Amino acid sequence: LPGHAFSDLAIRTRGSAPISNRVTVVAIGEESLYLWDASAPSPDRVPRAMLAMIVRFLEAAGARVVVLDVLLDTPHPDDGALLAAAQAHGRV
């Protein structure tokens, strides 16, 4: 992407960085979101119940911080489940 040219160049010129086990990235591909709701498949809708389960799983696994990089711009019936999971963890 053209907007990321500078950051890409900075990463390439700095060389490889040491690997740390302190940070883990869990990526959810569009395929997973699409398959989540077989009755109305759409990669545009983020399943809050799935995000809540992921937050709870990461909490049980010992994650000290969880960052969700998703757009939740419309109300959804499962918002309460995601909110409860985030509040239970405390650092989402």
C-alpha positions in Angstrom: 0.0 0.0 0.0 1.4 3.4 -0.9 0.4 4.9 2.4 2.7 2.5 4.2 5.8 3.0 2.0 7.8 4.9 4.7 7.1 2.4 7.5 7.8 -0.5 5.1 11.1 1.1 4.2 12.0 1.7 7.8 11.4 -2.0 8.7 13.4 -3.2 5.7 16.4 -0.9 6.4 16.6 -1.7 10.1 17.1 -5.4 9.4 15.6 -8.3 11.4 14.6 -7.8 15.0 14.9 -10.3 17.8 11.9 -12.5 18.3 10.1 -12.1 21.6 7.6 -14.4 23.2 6.1 -11.5 25.1 3.8 -10.5 22.2 1.5 -12.8 20.3 -0.7 -11.6 17.4 -3.9 -13.5 16.8 -5.3 -12.7 13.4 -8.8 -13.5 12.3 -9.1 -13.8 8.5 -12.1 -12.8 6.5 -12.8 -16.5 5.9 -13.3 -17.0 9.6 -15.7 -14.1 9.9 -17.5 -15.3 6.8 -18.0 -18.8 8.1 -19.0 -17.7 11.6 -22.7 -17.2 10.6 -23.6 -19.7 7.9 -27.2 -18.5 7.9 -26.2 -15.0 6.7 -22.5 -15.1 5.8 -20.8 -11.7 5.5 -17.2 -10.8 6.2 -18.5 -7.2 6.9 -20.1 -8.2 10.2 -17.9 -8.8 13.1 -19.3 -11.6 15.4 -19.2 -10.1 18.9 -19.9 -13.5 20.5 -16.7 -14.8 18.8 -14.7 -11.9 20.0 -16.0 -12.4 23.5 -14.9 -16.1 23.4 -11.5 -15.0 22.1 -11.1 -12.5 24.9 -12.0 -15.0 27.5 -9.7 -17.6 26.0 -6.8 -15.1 25.9 -7.5 -14.2 29.5 -7.4 -17.9 30.6 -4.2 -18.2 28.6 -2.6 -15.4 30.7 -2.8 -12.5 28.3 -2.1 -9.3 30.2 -3.4 -7.0 27.5 -5.8 -7.7 24.6 -6.1 -5.3 21.7 -9.0 -5.7 19.3 -8.5 -3.8 16.0 -12.0 -4.0 14.6 -14.7 -1.5 13.7 -17.9 -2.0 15.7 -20.0 0.8 14.3 -23.5 -0.6 14.7 -25.3 -2.0 17.8 -25.5 -5.8 18.0 -27.4 -8.1 20.4 -24.0 -9.7 21.4 -22.4 -6.4 22.4 -23.2 -7.2 26.1 -21.2 -10.5 25.9 -18.2 -8.7 24.4 -18.5 -5.9 27.0 -18.7 -8.5 29.8 -15.6 -10.3 28.6 -13.7 -7.1 28.2 -14.6 -5.9 31.7 -13.8 -9.3 33.2 -10.3 -9.2 31.7 -9.8 -5.6 32.7 -7.3 -4.6 30.0 -9.0 -4.9 26.6 
